[in-house]
Structures are given as C-alpha cells and as structure tokens.
C-alpha cells in the first residue's frame, strides 16, 4: 500500500492492483482526500482505479493514463482533469529535461 501526497491538502492511499512489467500498472484508491473547500464530496476518488499503460518501440514510447471512475458526472471531474493534465505535462517535461513542474500554484 502506498500513500501519495499532492501538495498539503490532497492525499491518496493506493494499493497496487496489477503489475505487468514494462506494460501496465494499476492502482486502486482505498482512501482519498481532496481538501478543496468548494468540493462537497472530498473523497470521490475512493474506489476508483488509476491505470498506466506503456508501449515502447525502437524510436519512441507511449504512456497512457486512464483514471477509471473519474467521469464527468462526479463533482471533482473538472478540477481533477486539470490536475492530471498538469501532472502529465510535468512528467513529460521531467523525462525530456530532468526537471518537472508537478503542482499548480494553488496546490492542485
């Protein structure tokens, strides 16, 4: 089990659900807090699964992220989607330059 923290107000406890080396890993969210005052349900990630899929060939690689359960019908969809976009952009920057920028100014 892993506890991940994103800034001071957001944390997740995740269990590794599946590992296929070099191909796929998935994390099941067992506990979660998204302490953003405007959200009524700050624990919406509980019970969702984050899936990372990797493909590589001789000249390039592809990393695909799917957050199963993060759907437009849930309250945090917009803010969480923006957060994932920021995180993925930061990861790309880190892989290309060795330095990322995983957090937005407001800690999300």
Order of alpha helices (4+ residues) and beta strands (2+ residues): beta-beta-beta-beta-beta-alpha
